Amino acid sequence: MIGIWGFTRAPRTLTGNEACFVGRRVVTNSVSLGSYGMGGPGFLGLRFDQGWIVYSLWAAAGWLTLNKKLIEESLFPSERPQHDPLHIASINTLNGAVLESVDCEPDSYNLIFRNDNHELRLSLRRDGRNVPVWQGTGHPKVFAEHERLENAILISRVGRLWMWE
């Protein structure tokens, strides 16, 4: 599997548990969740008062867009000048935002937030369109045919996640 991990105990996905988070406010975030014992895969987590929504993909911020903009924290400092600053957004923009809805389609998974009367859409696409390719290989960030988007978006009571590949 490309980027999707297994865990020491079966995690719960956001799909089917949306009601636990809709109407709740993002308290903080992290782009460095997860550990396999020797380091971290860079899962992206949004912390709410009662738990986390976690994107369990390797270097997860690099798979996502916020209002069709690249996530600033996914870019190395040397990469940032290569991108138009108008097409980059910080994940910190979501801090304080309220999750309004979850839109899961076959080719995309979107969390829709509202902050100061502005809609914010955090999007994950199956085809990797709108995000840079993997830096080392140059291959696009795409899901395999058998992989499901909703399996990559988990919920957790805590931000400490241990996994196996």
CORBELLIN-V260349 format. One record per residue. N is the residue number from 1. PSI is psi in radians with two decimals (* if undefined). OMEGA is omega in radians with two decimals (* if undefined). NEAR is the number of other ideal C-beta (glycine too) atoms within 12 Angstrom. Layout:
N_PSI_OMEGA_NEAR / N_PSI_OMEGA_NEAR
This chain:
1_2.49_3.12_19 / 2_1.83_2.99_23 / 3_-0.30_-3.13_33 / 4_2.35_-3.00_32 / 5_2.77_2.97_31 / 6_2.77_-3.08_19 / 7_2.82_-3.11_25 / 8_-0.50_2.96_16 / 9_2.62_-3.04_12 / 10_2.12_3.11_11 / 11_2.80_3.04_32 / 12_2.44_3.10_24 / 13_2.79_3.09_27 / 14_-0.64_3.13_38 / 15_2.17_-3.08_25 / 16_-0.22_-3.14_16 / 17_0.31_-3.08_24 / 18_-0.64_-3.07_26 / 19_-0.42_3.11_15 / 20_-0.36_-3.04_23 / 21_-0.49_-3.12_36 / 22_2.32_-3.10_21 / 23_-0.07_-3.13_19 / 24_2.74_-3.08_27 / 25_2.45_3.04_22 / 26_2.18_-3.14_34 / 27_-0.79_3.13_24 / 28_-3.06_3.13_20 / 29_2.94_3.05_34 / 30_2.44_3.05_31 / 31_0.24_-3.09_33 / 32_0.69_3.08_23 / 33_2.79_3.05_35 / 34_2.59_3.07_40 / 35_2.53_3.01_20 / 36_0.28_3.08_21 / 37_-0.42_-3.11_13 / 38_0.03_-3.10_9 / 39_-2.77_-3.11_12 / 40_2.62_-3.14_25 / 41_-0.08_3.11_35 / 42_0.74_3.04_30 / 43_2.61_3.08_41 / 44_2.24_3.14_43 / 45_2.46_3.02_38 / 46_2.09_-3.10_44 / 47_2.24_3.03_29 / 48_3.02_-3.10_33 / 49_-0.49_-3.07_17 / 50_0.15_3.13_20 / 51_-2.96_-3.06_25 / 52_2.55_2.81_36 / 53_2.20_-3.02_46 / 54_2.24_2.99_40 / 55_1.88_-3.02_46 / 56_1.04_3.08_42 / 57_2.55_3.10_41 / 58_2.21_-3.10_31 / 59_0.94_-2.95_32 / 60_-0.66_-3.11_39 / 61_-0.48_3.13_40 / 62_-0.17_3.11_34 / 63_-0.22_-2.95_44 / 64_2.75_2.94_45 / 65_2.67_3.06_32 / 66_1.95_-3.03_38 / 67_0.78_3.11_28 / 68_0.26_3.11_22 / 69_2.61_3.08_27 / 70_2.60_3.09_31 / 71_2.07_-3.08_38 / 72_-0.73_-3.07_25 / 73_-0.19_3.10_28 / 74_-0.21_-3.05_35 / 75_2.39_3.00_27 / 76_2.63_3.13_16 / 77_-0.62_3.14_11 / 78_-0.37_3.14_9 / 79_-0.47_-3.01_18 / 80_-0.69_3.12_19 / 81_-0.34_3.14_11 / 82_-0.23_-3.07_15 / 83_2.47_3.09_22 / 84_2.18_-3.14_11 / 85_-0.41_3.11_14 / 86_-0.20_-3.14_10 / 87_0.41_3.11_20 / 88_2.40_3.09_27 / 89_2.51_3.10_29 / 90_2.45_3.06_22 / 91_-0.40_3.11_37 / 92_-0.30_3.07_23 / 93_-0.48_-3.12_26 / 94_-0.27_3.13_39 / 95_2.18_-3.11_21 / 96_-0.19_-3.13_22 / 97_2.65_3.13_33 / 98_2.28_3.08_27 / 99_2.06_-3.13_37 / 100_-0.69_-3.10_25 / 101_2.89_3.10_22 / 102_2.24_-3.10_33 / 103_1.83_-3.13_26 / 104_2.01_3.10_26 / 105_2.91_-3.12_16 / 106_-0.57_-3.06_15 / 107_-0.02_3.12_18 / 108_2.71_3.11_28 / 109_2.10_-3.03_35 / 110_2.33_2.95_30 / 111_2.19_-3.09_40 / 112_2.12_-3.11_27 / 113_2.87_3.00_37 / 114_2.31_3.09_22 / 115_2.10_-3.12_23 / 116_0.83_3.12_12 / 117_0.29_3.07_10 / 118_2.34_3.05_18 / 119_2.37_3.09_23 / 120_2.21_-3.07_34 / 121_1.97_3.07_31 / 122_2.06_-2.97_41 / 123_2.42_3.00_35 / 124_2.22_-3.13_45 / 125_2.49_3.11_27 / 126_-0.66_-3.02_31 / 127_-0.04_3.12_19 / 128_0.12_3.11_27 / 129_2.51_3.09_19 / 130_0.04_3.06_26 / 131_2.66_-3.14_33 / 132_2.72_3.08_30 / 133_2.94_3.05_17 / 134_2.30_-3.07_20 / 135_-0.77_-3.08_19 / 136_-0.78_-3.03_9 / 137_-0.41_-3.05_10 / 138_0.06_3.12_9 / 139_2.58_3.10_13 / 140_2.69_3.07_21 / 141_1.71_-3.11_35 / 142_2.67_3.05_23 / 143_2.53_3.03_28 / 144_2.77_-3.09_17 / 145_-0.72_-3.07_11 / 146_-0.15_-3.10_10 / 147_2.46_-3.12_21 / 148_2.32_-3.13_21 / 149_-0.77_-3.04_35 / 150_-0.35_3.10_31 / 151_-0.25_3.14_31 / 152_-0.19_-3.06_36 / 153_1.91_-2.99_41 / 154_2.90_2.97_40 / 155_2.58_-3.10_33 / 156_2.56_3.06_35 / 157_-0.50_-3.09_20 / 158_2.87_3.14_18 / 159_0.08_3.13_28 / 160_1.97_-3.10_19 / 161_2.22_3.07_34 / 162_2.40_-3.08_24 / 163_2.95_3.05_30 / 164_2.69_-3.13_14 / 165_*_*_18
